[in-house]
Amino acid sequence: MIFEPKQLEYLFVAVFDDGFTYEQNKYDKATIVEKGSCFSDLLELQKDKSLHLFSLLSEDKNIHLNLKTGEFNINGVDTFVNPSFEGKFVKPLKLIYFRRNTIEMSVNVKGGDPKFKKATTTFCIGYETTINNNGKSEKFKQIISVT
């Protein structure tokens, strides 16, 4: 059974410290590197540029991550996922971004072909860094997911 990928519900936009903006195209095809996805382009750009803001945008939702402060903005509301670590970053924040595709099937244990129920794509956005936690350096990650 082959499933055709559907168009992505969220596309990303990345803004760098120098003001350069990179937008994911609806085909998710790299335009800077020879092969790969738009995220491959983003990784290539980060070799020479510092990422400031990473956003996931859909027709009715938007999620922004400030990679200088660790602050998320979800549909216009600023928030820290874990505010107790605000201002304690020892190292620059490194972007975490991935998509998780889930396919639900129903299977008859007595036999027969499985039946497709639904496909869901979950978009995960966040960062990893090192924080100062009471004088001790600790690895720290914050990730949120949206469907």
PEQUILIN-V523421 format. One record per pair of residues at least 6 apart in sequence whose C-alpha atoms are under 6 Angstrom apart, sorted by sequence separation. I is the first residue (numbers start at 0). J is the second residue. D is the distance in whole Angstrom. If there is no record, write none. Layout:
BEGIN
I;J;D + I;J;D
END
This chain:
BEGIN
14;20;5 + 29;35;5 + 55;61;6 + 64;70;6 + 71;77;6 + 130;136;6 + 13;20;6 + 29;36;5 + 55;62;5 + 64;71;5 + 71;78;5 + 106;113;5 + 130;137;5 + 13;21;5 + 28;36;5 + 29;37;4 + 32;40;6 + 54;62;6 + 63;71;6 + 70;78;6 + 71;79;6 + 105;113;6 + 129;137;5 + 12;21;6 + 27;36;5 + 28;37;5 + 31;40;6 + 54;63;4 + 63;72;5 + 70;79;5 + 105;114;5 + 129;138;4 + 12;22;4 + 27;37;5 + 53;63;6 + 62;72;6 + 104;114;5 + 128;138;6 + 129;139;6 + 29;40;6 + 53;64;5 + 62;73;5 + 104;115;5 + 128;139;5 + 11;23;5 + 52;64;6 + 104;116;5 + 127;139;6 + 10;23;6 + 52;65;5 + 61;74;5 + 103;116;5 + 127;140;4 + 23;37;6 + 52;66;6 + 60;74;6 + 103;117;5 + 126;140;6 + 51;66;5 + 102;117;6 + 126;141;6 + 102;118;4 + 125;141;5 + 101;118;6 + 125;142;4 + 101;119;5 + 124;142;5 + 100;119;6 + 124;143;6 + 100;120;5 + 123;143;6 + 99;120;6 + 123;144;4 + 99;121;5 + 122;144;5 + 98;121;6 + 122;145;5 + 98;122;5 + 121;145;6 + 98;123;6 + 121;146;5 + 66;92;6 + 97;123;5 + 96;123;6 + 96;124;5 + 95;124;6 + 95;125;5 + 95;126;5 + 94;126;5 + 16;49;6 + 93;126;5 + 15;49;6 + 92;126;6 + 93;127;5 + 15;50;4 + 16;51;5 + 92;127;6 + 15;51;5 + 92;128;5 + 14;51;6 + 14;52;5 + 90;128;6 + 13;52;6 + 90;129;5 + 13;53;5 + 89;129;5 + 12;53;6 + 88;129;6 + 89;130;5 + 12;54;5 + 88;130;4 + 11;54;5 + 87;130;5 + 11;55;5 + 87;131;5 + 10;55;6 + 9;55;6 + 10;56;5 + 9;56;5 + 9;57;5 + 8;57;6
END
